[in-house]
Amino acid sequence: MAQQTFAIVTGGRVANIISAEPDVAAQSFPQAVRIDNLNPIPGVGWTYSAGVFASPYSTAPQPFPTVFSKFGFRSLFTLSELMGIDNYASNQTLTDDQRATLNTITKNFDVSESIDVTDPATQFGVNYLASAGLISDTRAAIVLRGQGPS
């Protein structure tokens, strides 16, 4: 019979990897678990519980931060977007009501110590920038995920 690859599991962790014929592995290493039929193939240091191997290395995408300094928050916008936001008062396409709302939004930004993109006030402000045409709806959604321009 052909050799197969097995993980030697001790205390819920892969302690070693061996190649052996299945009957030899079963006799010599009762804690051996066949792994050459898995994808990805586990390695030393992986955990094993209830028939499932897990890597000790995180493969989950790391979430983007949600709380930013003022500068960090501004870094989520493109230069073009920032120029439009910073100069909204002279934007003749905006109504007086829109400029008044943007004035309040920017004052709230000025007095904040940090900006949390999960805060309803921040979400309102960023979405208002989109409704006023200063950024796109797509960019508003990206900013509110804590992602900067790519």
VOPAGU-2260 file (C-alpha; in pm, 1 decimal, decimal comma):
REM VOPAGU-2260
SITE   aa  ch    i         X         Y         Z
SITE  MET   A    0       0,0       0,0       0,0
SITE  ALA   A    1     123,0     354,0     -76,0
SITE  GLN   A    2     241,1     589,1     192,9
SITE  GLN   A    3      16,8     870,2     309,4
SITE  THR   A    4      79,9    1185,3     512,5
SITE  PHE   A    5     -37,3    1201,4     872,6
SITE  ALA   A    6     -39,1    1461,2    1147,4
SITE  ILE   A    7      61,9    1333,4    1489,3
SITE  VAL   A    8    -177,0    1510,4    1724,9
SITE  THR   A    9     -79,9    1549,7    2089,3
SITE  GLY   A   10    -286,3    1751,5    2333,6
SITE  GLY   A   11    -499,3    1899,9    2057,3
SITE  ARG   A   12    -198,8    2024,3    1856,9
SITE  VAL   A   13      -9,6    1888,8    1559,0
SITE  ALA   A   14     323,9    1783,0    1706,1
SITE  ASN   A   15     473,3    1622,4    1397,0
SITE  ILE   A   16     404,5    1526,8    1035,9
SITE  ILE   A   17     493,2    1179,0     909,6
SITE  SER   A   18     466,4     971,4     591,3
SITE  ALA   A   19     370,9     610,6     649,6
SITE  GLU   A   20     157,1     329,2     521,1
SITE  PRO   A   21    -190,1     356,7     679,5
SITE  ASP   A   22    -164,3      31,7     877,9
SITE  VAL   A   23     180,0     124,6    1014,5
SITE  ALA   A   24      56,8     471,2    1113,0
SITE  ALA   A   25    -247,8     323,7    1288,6
SITE  GLN   A   26     -35,3      71,0    1483,5
SITE  SER   A   27     255,7     297,8    1571,4
SITE  PHE   A   28      74,2     628,7    1611,6
SITE  PRO   A   29    -285,5     589,4    1731,7
SITE  GLN   A   30    -310,3     969,4    1745,1
SITE  ALA   A   31    -222,6     999,7    1372,6
SITE  VAL   A   32    -472,5    1177,5    1148,1
SITE  ARG   A   33    -446,4    1157,5     769,8
SITE  ILE   A   34    -388,8    1502,6     618,7
SITE  ASP   A   35    -274,3    1457,7     257,5
SITE  ASN   A   36    -637,9    1471,8     148,5
SITE  LEU   A   37    -696,9    1813,8     308,7
SITE  ASN   A   38    -662,1    2160,3     162,4
SITE  PRO   A   39    -481,2    2339,7     306,3
SITE  ILE   A   40    -260,6    2070,7     454,0
SITE  PRO   A   41    -213,0    2134,2     826,9
SITE  GLY   A   42     133,5    2175,7     970,7
SITE  VAL   A   43     311,9    2155,6    1303,2
SITE  GLY   A   44     150,6    2391,0    1552,4
SITE  TRP   A   45    -200,7    2370,8    1408,8
SITE  THR   A   46    -479,3    2283,1    1650,5
SITE  TYR   A   47    -707,6    1982,9    1611,4
SITE  SER   A   48   -1047,5    1952,7    1773,8
SITE  ALA   A   49   -1364,0    1761,0    1684,6
SITE  GLY   A   50   -1214,1    1649,9    1354,9
SITE  VAL   A   51   -1117,7    2001,1    1242,3
SITE  PHE   A   52    -769,5    2147,7    1198,8
SITE  ALA   A   53    -714,5    2520,3    1254,2
SITE  SER   A   54    -412,4    2728,2    1161,3
SITE  PRO   A   55    -238,6    2919,9    1439,3
SITE  TYR   A   56    -211,6    3207,8    1193,5
SITE  SER   A   57    -509,6    3430,9    1140,2
SITE  THR   A   58    -646,3    3402,1     790,6
SITE  ALA   A   59    -944,8    3624,1     860,5
SITE  PRO   A   60    -925,0    3967,7     706,1
SITE  GLN   A   61    -830,2    4227,8     958,6
SITE  PRO   A   62   -1104,8    4482,7    1008,1
SITE  PHE   A   63   -1033,3    4843,0     934,9
SITE  PRO   A   64   -1015,8    5075,6    1236,3
SITE  THR   A   65   -1327,9    5269,5    1325,9
SITE  VAL   A   66   -1184,6    5547,8    1544,9
SITE  PHE   A   67    -948,9    5804,8    1394,3
SITE  SER   A   68    -763,7    6118,4    1489,1
SITE  LYS   A   69    -885,5    6421,0    1296,3
SITE  PHE   A   70    -592,5    6391,9    1057,7
SITE  GLY   A   71    -645,6    6017,4    1024,3
SITE  PHE   A   72   -1011,1    6074,6     937,0
SITE  ARG   A   73    -918,9    6336,5     677,0
SITE  SER   A   74    -675,9    6083,0     530,8
SITE  LEU   A   75    -974,8    5866,8     434,4
SITE  PHE   A   76   -1065,0    6124,9     167,0
SITE  THR   A   77    -890,5    6202,6    -161,4
SITE  LEU   A   78    -723,9    6539,6    -209,8
SITE  SER   A   79    -995,3    6638,9    -455,5
SITE  GLU   A   80   -1266,4    6547,5    -203,7
SITE  LEU   A   81   -1091,2    6741,7      71,5
SITE  MET   A   82   -1064,5    7048,5    -149,5
SITE  GLY   A   83   -1439,6    7036,6    -214,8
SITE  ILE   A   84   -1519,6    6980,6     152,9
SITE  ASP   A   85   -1279,2    7248,6     279,1
SITE  ASN   A   86   -1414,8    7505,2      30,7
SITE  TYR   A   87   -1786,6    7426,7      55,1
SITE  ALA   A   88   -1865,9    7785,0     165,4
SITE  SER   A   89   -1770,7    7920,5    -177,1
SITE  ASN   A   90   -1948,0    7641,4    -369,4
SITE  GLN   A   91   -2222,0    7821,9    -562,7
SITE  THR   A   92   -2407,2    7498,4    -643,4
SITE  LEU   A   93   -2497,0    7450,1    -276,3
SITE  THR   A   94   -2805,1    7607,8    -124,6
SITE  ASP   A   95   -2787,8    7825,7     185,4
SITE  ASP   A   96   -2943,1    7540,7     386,0
SITE  GLN   A   97   -2679,3    7297,2     262,1
SITE  ARG   A   98   -2399,2    7539,4     351,4
SITE  ALA   A   99   -2553,1    7593,1     698,5
SITE  THR   A  100   -2572,0    7215,8     754,7
SITE  LEU   A  101   -2214,0    7168,5     633,2
SITE  ASN   A  102   -2103,7    7450,6     863,0
SITE  THR   A  103   -2252,4    7265,8    1161,8
SITE  ILE   A  104   -2101,4    6934,7    1052,1
SITE  THR   A  105   -1754,2    7090,0    1018,2
SITE  LYS   A  106   -1787,2    7266,0    1356,8
SITE  ASN   A  107   -1869,7    6931,3    1516,2
SITE  PHE   A  108   -1557,1    6791,1    1350,4
SITE  ASP   A  109   -1350,3    7083,9    1482,5
SITE  VAL   A  110   -1455,7    7027,8    1845,0
SITE  SER   A  111   -1416,4    6648,3    1833,5
SITE  GLU   A  112   -1115,1    6477,9    1986,6
SITE  SER   A  113   -1150,7    6178,0    1758,1
SITE  ILE   A  114   -1384,3    6061,3    1484,0
SITE  ASP   A  115   -1564,9    5727,1    1507,9
SITE  VAL   A  116   -1704,4    5613,7    1172,6
SITE  THR   A  117   -1962,4    5398,1    1353,7
SITE  ASP   A  118   -2104,8    5701,4    1536,8
SITE  PRO   A  119   -2445,2    5804,1    1394,3
SITE  ALA   A  120   -2337,5    6171,4    1382,3
SITE  THR   A  121   -2032,2    6080,5    1173,1
SITE  GLN   A  122   -2242,1    5861,0     947,3
SITE  PHE   A  123   -2489,7    6144,2     898,8
SITE  GLY   A  124   -2208,5    6389,0     821,2
SITE  VAL   A  125   -2033,8    6166,7     567,5
SITE  ASN   A  126   -2361,2    6075,5     398,8
SITE  TYR   A  127   -2452,2    6444,4     391,1
SITE  LEU   A  128   -2126,7    6517,4     207,6
SITE  ALA   A  129   -2247,4    6270,8     -55,5
SITE  SER   A  130   -2598,4    6416,1     -72,8
SITE  ALA   A  131   -2445,0    6761,9    -121,3
SITE  GLY   A  132   -2235,2    6625,5    -408,7
SITE  LEU   A  133   -1899,2    6675,2    -236,6
SITE  ILE   A  134   -1817,8    6303,1    -248,3
SITE  SER   A  135   -1984,9    6009,2    -422,1
SITE  ASP   A  136   -2217,2    5764,9    -247,3
SITE  THR   A  137   -1961,8    5491,5    -313,0
SITE  ARG   A  138   -1682,3    5690,1    -150,5
SITE  ALA   A  139   -1908,3    5770,8     147,2
SITE  ALA   A  140   -1960,4    5397,9     202,6
SITE  ILE   A  141   -1585,4    5334,8     177,3
SITE  VAL   A  142   -1502,9    5613,1     425,2
SITE  LEU   A  143   -1763,4    5479,2     668,8
SITE  ARG   A  144   -1589,2    5138,9     657,3
SITE  GLY   A  145   -1271,5    5315,0     770,4
SITE  GLN   A  146   -1095,9    5269,3     438,1
SITE  GLY   A  147    -900,2    5537,8     259,9
SITE  PRO   A  148    -869,7    5594,2    -112,4
SITE  SER   A  149    -700,4    5318,8    -307,5
